[in-house]
């Protein structure tokens, strides 16, 4: 088995790894999108309830107002937690993208190396054929 065959096998393994990473990245992107959707939903709830409270024009009992404030605090805490979840999901997704880019670069370099190896093998083959042709020519020339 020559060097080109080994490189081709290595290329196949790297391509398989790239495909696996792309699948993982797609799942992480889907998870990120879902977490962003949840964050947007929580934020819109907060805006909606604050608007509802402002629309009461002060005609709300103190107890009810206090309940709103407690609810807002809980909602703001949930939003803060969701921001952290989204940040982690973004970081993970970006790491996956960087790893995919790294693997693509590896594949590009492997392809270049394989091409170079094939050209080198062809050069040696052509050189050998030329030498054989020269040797045959010289043998025929001596026979005359």
N, C-alpha and C positions, 0 to 999 in steps of 0.2 A: 504494500500500500504506500503510495507516494505522499508527499507533503500536501499536494492539492486535495487529495481525498480527505486527509485529516482536516484541512481548512474548511472543506465543504461540510463535513460533519459538524464542525464547530459552528459554522454559519447556521446550519439547520437548528442546532440547539439554541443559539442566540435568537433566531427568528421565533422559535417556540416560546422562549422567555418573553419576547416582545409582545407576542399575541396574548399571553397570560396577563402581562402588565396592562395591556390595553383593556382587557375585560375588567380587571380590577379597577382601573381608572374610570371606566364607564359606570361601574357600580358606585364608586365614591362620588362621582359627579351627580348621579341620581340622588344619593343620600344628601349631598350638599344642597341641591335644589329643593329637596323636601324640607330640610332644616330652615332654609331661607323662607320658604312658604309659611312655615310655622311662625317664624319671627315676624314676618309681615302681617300675619293674621293677629298675633298678639298686639302688635303696635296699632293696628287698625281698631281693635277692640278698645284699647286705651283711649285713642282719639275719640272714638264714638261715645264712650261713656263720659268722658270729660265734656264733650259737646252737649250731651244730654243733661249733665249737671248744670252747665252754664245756661241752658235753655229754661231751667226752672225759675230763673229770675229771683232767686232767694226765697222762693215760696216752698222751702223744704224744711222739715223738722231737723233740729240739731242732731238727733239720734240717727236719722237717715243720712244726714251729711257726714257724720262720723263713720257710718258703715261704708259710704262711698270712699272715704279716705283710706280706710283699712283695705278695701278692695283694690284701690289704686296702688297702694304699697305692694300688695301681693302681686298684682299684675306687673308692676315695674320690676319686682324681683324676678319674676318668671321671664320677663324680657331680657334682663341682664344675664340670667342663666342661659337663655337661648342664644344670646350674642356670643357667649363663650363656646357653646356647642357649634355655632356657625363658624367661628374663628378656627376652631380645631379642625372642622371638616374642610375648610378652605386650605389650611396648612397641609393637611394630608393629601388633598387633591393636587396641590402645587408640587408636593414632593413626588407624587406619582408621575406628574407631567415631566418633571426634571429627570426622573429615572428613565422614562420612556425616551426622552431626548438623548440621554447617555447611551442607551441601548441602540438607538438609531445610528448614533455616531460610531459605535462599535461595528455595527453591520456595514456601514459605509467603509470603514477602514478594512474590514475583512474582505469586502468585495474588491477593494483596491489591491490588497495583498494577494488574493486569489488570481486576479487578472495579471498581476506582475509575475506570479509563479507560473502561470500558464504560458506567458510570453517567454519566460526564461526557459521553460521546458521545450517550447517550440524552437527557440534559438539553438539549444543544444541538439535537438533532433535535426534541424537543418544543417548545423555544423557537421554532425556525424555523417549525414547523407552526402554533403559536399566532399568530405574527406574520403568517403568510400568511392565516390565518383572520380576523384582525383587519383586515388590508388588504382582503380580499374583502368583509367586512362593511361597512367604510367606503366602499368603491366602490358597493356596493348602496345604502347609505344616501344617498349623494350623488345617485344616479340618481333617487331618489324625489322 
